[in-house]
Amino acid sequence: MLDVVIVGGGPSGLTLAILLIQACMKVKVLERRPEIGSHSRAIGIHPPALDVLDLAGVGDEVVSRGIKIREGVGISRGKVIASLDFGVLPGPHKYVLALPQNETVRILRSRLHELDPEAFLGGVEFCGYTEGTQQRGLSIRTTHVGDSLGTSVAELDTRYLVGADGTQSSVRESMCLTFGGSRYPDHYVMGDYPDTTDFGSTAALFLHHDGIVESFPLPGNIRRWVAWTSASEKKDLSELVRLRTGHLADPKSCTMESQFRSSNRRVSDMVNGHVVLLGDAAHEVSPIGGQGMALGLIDAMALATILACGGDVSALLKRFSAQRLQAAKIAGRQAHLNMALGRSFPGKFSRFRDYGFQTLVSSGNIRTAVARKFTMTSLP
């Protein structure tokens, strides 16, 4: 019998698998997508997440492939009105690392294969589970993706099932849990373009009265642009970048562009017996601020520590659920504030916002607190 079956081969699921195998546990990861996607997706890895990746044995490689963002600036009307220096952060990682999520996944998959070449099952879909006896544990039903005839149905017996399968979690659905919360009215468009700015490794936030534009460096002299838009606004990102920032983002050279909205949702409990939810399957926060991946990786570290204990860990799992949901609640509030400050502010109200930004970082102590909150180093 397996110790843990993990549904979902994203950063959280892969990291959990690696940490458990390092603790000499028998693990399988089910991922319905056989190949790693080309979409860069999330790019920010905060210091607490880098600490977890260090434990998984991939920290050095991840850092070597990414861009260290050591400073962020706020720009309004062509002038820098505020700056944050991440050198004030505690610990070894005094920066936010920018690395496309698909590259992070590739590194984690390689590490998992190094530890156990048979742990990752790509192209395999979770179909459901049934509770067994104390000796038999859970029975997990799987099938190969695209098998409409059901000829590839198989079962895996395991002590624990972990759903790390994202906001549309099949494991959560099989647990009959409500994913309560709200969907925000904010719309965003993002894209990756050749970097024509002189920001280098600095992140830039353009505080425009029509809505914020964020700009982050990526490896390979690429820049990620993210713009807030209204529901009715034309979503031509290169034009929004030009109008709001004065910089050029050549649409013909764009390597990725997508639109998204955001939600703040959580389950009431991440644990039901021997079934546990992880990351976005348990709690969804706005992508603005890049907190989602870090929350999931910290979930993975906390859960791995508990499951590696062996024996009856039900009390520890109950505490795990309460603590991680509280952390997600705090992160959700921060993400909501980030979004609110990035919305359109007509006329004189945008000047009040700018003044607020300037005031917030004018004091050294406050500036340090803001840097810690922005990078999640103050989260429980």
C-alpha positions, 0 to 999 in steps of 0.5 A: 500500500502507498503512503500518499497519492497526490492528485495534481503535478503543479508546484505544490503537489510535486514539492509535497511528493519530493519532501515525502520521498525524502522522508522515505515514504511511498508516493504517487503523483497523478497529473492529467497533463502528460507534458509541461505547458508552454504558458509561463503562468505565475512568475513570482517566488517569494522568500518563504517559498524559496525556503521550501524549495531549498528543503526540496533540494532544488533551491539553488537550481531555481535561483540560478535560472531566475531573476532576483528582484531586489527592488520595486518602484512605484511610478506616477506621472513619469516620476518615481514616487516610492521604492521598496528595498528587499535587502531589509528582509530577514533570512537568506533570500532578500529578494523575490525570484522571477521565474516562469512557473513552467520552468519551476515545474520542470525543475521539480519534475526532474528532482522527483524523477531523480528520487523515484523514477516511477513516482510521477504518473502523467496522463492519468486522471483521478476518478474518485475514491472510496474509504476502506478498512484501517488496514486497506486505507483509501482506494483511489480510482484512476484512468488514462486521459482520453479513455472514453471506453474505461479500459484503463481504469485502475485502483491504487490503495493508499493511507492518504489522498492529497488534492493539489489539483487547483481551483477546479479540484476534482478531489475537492468535488469528490469530498462534497466541500463548498468553495465559499467566497467571492469573485472580484469585478477586476479584469486583467490582461498580461503578456510577456515581451522583449524587455525594452526598458532600462529597469533591469532586475527592478519591478515597476508599478505604474500608478495610472488614473485609468488603472495600474500597470505592473512590470516584472523582469524575466529570464532571457531579457523578457518583461512581464506586463500586467494591466488592470482593465474595466469590464468594457475596456478594450484589452489591447495590452501593448496599447495599454502599456504605451498609453499608461507607461510610455513604454513600448511592448511590441505585439509582434514579439509577444511570447504569451498573452492572456486575460484573467479575473480573480477570486477569494475563496476557501474551503471550511476545512482542508482535511476530511479523515485521510483526505487533505486539500493543498494550495489552490484546491483549498484556498484561492487568492488573487494572483495580484501580489503573487501569493498563491504559489507561496501559500501552496508550497508552505502548505506542502512543507507543513503537511509533509512534516505531519505525514512523515510523523506516522501514526495517528496525526489527526490532531496535527492535521486539524491544527494544520487546516486551521493554521493554513486557512488563517494564513490564506485569509490574511493573504486574501486580505493583502491581495484585496488591498493590492487590487483596490490600490490598482483600480482606476482612480479618476482625477484628484483621487489618484493624487490621494492614492499617490500621496498615500504610497509616498507616505507609506514608505517614507518611514524606515520602519513602515517601509520594512513592514511593507516589504515584509508584507509584500514578500509574505515574510510576515505571514504565519 
